[in-house]
């Protein structure tokens, strides 16, 4: 087995530190470096939600080294980047994501089996291609697709997929 990239180690350490700052009441073993081993569902989802914030993007909107990271990182990045942007900016998140992120989010939602969400995002992407700044049109297209998941349903689906597929985050270690 090969050693993961330094970037993966840095991301894992940053996510762990982030969670430990948010939850100082948690014993250190409750927040392992291998966040996919966290037993508490809420804490596990918080780790997934924090992941893109600590992966970073370059000036071209690309996560440096993502192609060398385990598959789970590549799936979580567009999904949870978009989820975070929804929480902060509402439907403007769709136009913020536009061409640079929506195709990856669509592919990720397809891979996790949330096909309705992927189709709704495809409709939003089509609207963004017509007018990249019209968040109302992107949101209307998303809703008009009639396939999107409600927030709670989307959250539950993501939790179920990532819980069942923790192995997608496993980082091979030379000493393992």
DOLUM-195851 format. One line per field, with one value per residue (C-alpha): residue number from 1; x, y, z. Coordinates in Angstrom, 3 decimals, m for minus. Example, Ala and Ser with C-alpha at 12.3 -4.5 7.8 and 13.67 -1.06 7.14 Angstrom:
BEGIN
pos = c(1, 2);
u = c(12.300, 13.670);
v = c(m4.500, m1.060);
w = c(7.800, 7.140);
END
This chain:
BEGIN
pos = c(1, 2, 3, 4, 5, 6, 7, 8, 9, 10, 11, 12, 13, 14, 15, 16, 17, 18, 19, 20, 21, 22, 23, 24, 25, 26, 27, 28, 29, 30, 31, 32, 33, 34, 35, 36, 37, 38, 39, 40, 41, 42, 43, 44, 45, 46, 47, 48, 49, 50, 51, 52, 53, 54, 55, 56, 57, 58, 59, 60, 61, 62, 63, 64, 65, 66, 67, 68, 69, 70, 71, 72, 73, 74, 75, 76, 77, 78, 79, 80, 81, 82, 83, 84, 85, 86, 87, 88, 89, 90, 91, 92, 93, 94, 95, 96, 97, 98, 99, 100, 101, 102, 103, 104, 105, 106, 107, 108, 109, 110, 111, 112, 113, 114, 115, 116, 117, 118, 119, 120, 121, 122, 123, 124, 125, 126, 127, 128, 129, 130, 131, 132, 133, 134, 135, 136, 137, 138, 139, 140, 141, 142, 143, 144, 145, 146, 147, 148, 149, 150, 151, 152, 153, 154, 155, 156, 157, 158, 159, 160, 161, 162, 163, 164, 165, 166, 167, 168, 169, 170, 171, 172, 173, 174, 175, 176);
u = c(0.000, 1.139, 1.268, m1.527, m0.696, 0.324, m2.822, m5.034, m3.172, m3.547, m7.281, m7.880, m5.951, m7.838, m11.243, m10.291, m9.100, m12.267, m14.508, m12.496, m12.824, m16.581, m16.986, m14.476, m16.765, m16.072, m13.267, m10.434, m11.140, m14.667, m13.119, m10.485, m8.338, m10.202, m13.479, m15.376, m14.982, m17.006, m19.980, m22.214, m24.334, m24.464, m20.714, m20.092, m22.255, m20.463, m17.178, m18.565, m19.889, m16.484, m14.530, m14.825, m13.967, m10.638, m9.929, m9.637, m9.671, m7.123, m7.683, m9.357, m11.865, m10.070, m9.185, m5.427, m4.618, m8.245, m7.474, m5.088, m7.576, m9.896, m13.233, m15.222, m13.400, m14.319, m17.963, m18.248, m16.570, m19.200, m22.161, m21.189, m19.712, m23.105, m24.966, m22.871, m23.490, m27.264, m27.135, m25.327, m26.639, m29.891, m30.629, m27.754, m25.711, m26.850, m25.441, m22.366, m21.744, m22.609, m20.305, m17.416, m19.222, m22.697, m21.417, m19.393, m22.344, m24.612, m22.138, m21.735, m25.492, m25.830, m23.076, m24.673, m27.981, m29.910, m30.958, m33.807, m31.420, m29.043, m31.849, m32.963, m29.373, m29.145, m32.194, m30.588, m27.353, m29.274, m30.760, m27.302, m25.989, m28.660, m27.987, m25.187, m26.388, m30.118, m30.492, m34.291, m34.312, m31.886, m34.039, m37.221, m35.652, m34.477, m38.001, m39.730, m37.801, m39.989, m37.372, m35.398, m35.293, m36.527, m33.717, m34.391, m34.717, m31.504, m29.669, m30.923, m29.956, m26.467, m25.977, m27.142, m24.867, m21.731, m22.334, m22.737, m19.677, m17.124, m14.530, m14.635, m12.653, m10.111, m6.620, m4.083, m1.082, 2.361, 2.440, m1.024);
v = c(0.000, 3.511, 6.471, 9.013, 12.466, 15.037, 16.922, 14.106, 14.058, 17.833, 17.696, 14.970, 16.879, 20.094, 18.372, 16.741, 20.046, 21.785, 19.211, 19.274, 23.074, 22.831, 20.001, 20.432, 18.332, 15.263, 12.956, 12.939, 9.322, 10.359, 12.437, 10.275, 11.412, 8.806, 10.734, 7.968, 5.897, 8.397, 6.590, 9.596, 10.398, 14.148, 14.374, 12.211, 14.521, 17.556, 16.004, 15.487, 19.052, 20.409, 18.352, 20.683, 23.719, 22.129, 20.619, 24.048, 25.006, 26.626, 29.669, 27.417, 25.986, 22.640, 20.780, 20.232, 16.520, 15.341, 12.737, 11.019, 11.062, 8.170, 8.293, 9.454, 12.773, 13.406, 12.562, 14.576, 17.707, 18.888, 17.662, 19.310, 22.423, 22.967, 22.113, 24.646, 27.297, 26.618, 27.198, 30.521, 31.909, 30.097, 29.435, 31.671, 28.540, 27.133, 30.013, 30.160, 26.500, 26.864, 25.191, 24.797, 22.635, 21.523, 18.840, 17.280, 17.535, 15.876, 13.011, 12.664, 12.551, 9.960, 7.868, 8.033, 6.910, 10.155, 10.310, 12.768, 15.274, 14.818, 15.447, 18.592, 19.863, 19.099, 21.295, 24.057, 23.704, 24.084, 27.324, 28.502, 27.887, 30.217, 32.930, 32.241, 35.036, 34.310, 32.429, 32.697, 30.841, 28.216, 27.678, 27.531, 24.938, 22.908, 22.883, 22.372, 19.129, 17.776, 15.248, 17.006, 15.646, 17.663, 18.798, 16.141, 13.420, 14.530, 14.605, 11.110, 9.756, 11.196, 9.881, 6.409, 6.309, 7.575, 5.382, 2.305, 3.245, 4.379, 2.400, 5.100, 7.353, 4.777, 6.113, 3.349, 3.536, 2.188, 0.777, m0.817);
w = c(0.000, m0.678, 1.621, 1.059, m0.139, 2.415, 1.424, 2.747, 6.056, 6.323, 5.538, 8.115, 10.776, 9.978, 10.165, 13.461, 14.917, 13.681, 15.369, 18.582, 18.747, 18.179, 20.691, 23.522, 25.730, 23.573, 24.671, 22.133, 21.138, 20.064, 17.270, 15.587, 12.688, 10.616, 10.925, 9.104, 12.293, 14.364, 15.888, 16.637, 13.540, 14.156, 14.718, 11.649, 9.512, 10.940, 9.817, 6.313, 6.269, 7.378, 4.881, 1.849, 3.947, 4.784, 1.367, m0.244, m3.891, m6.147, m8.374, m10.970, m8.495, m8.305, m5.113, m5.318, m5.306, m5.269, m7.917, m5.454, m2.575, m1.764, m3.596, m0.550, m0.522, m4.158, m3.494, m0.286, m1.627, m4.166, m2.121, 1.128, m0.484, m2.100, 1.130, 3.038, 0.396, 0.563, 4.320, 3.904, 0.614, m0.093, m3.754, m4.844, m4.089, m7.436, m9.458, m7.218, m8.065, m11.756, m14.257, m11.820, m9.251, m10.380, m12.801, m9.954, m7.563, m10.137, m10.595, m6.815, m6.183, m8.964, m7.332, m3.878, m5.387, m4.959, m8.583, m8.048, m6.505, m9.422, m11.948, m10.087, m10.135, m13.864, m14.408, m12.334, m14.318, m17.590, m16.233, m15.139, m18.636, m19.999, m17.413, m14.918, m12.610, m12.419, m9.131, m9.346, m12.671, m11.319, m8.214, m10.316, m12.629, m9.625, m8.169, m11.534, m12.015, m9.218, m8.225, m5.503, m1.982, 0.991, 3.303, 5.958, 3.336, 1.615, 4.966, 5.850, 2.431, 2.627, 6.144, 5.110, 2.061, 3.770, 6.848, 4.635, 2.579, 5.143, 3.224, 0.514, 2.863, 3.975, 3.541, 2.944, 5.261, 4.565, 8.088, 7.899);
END
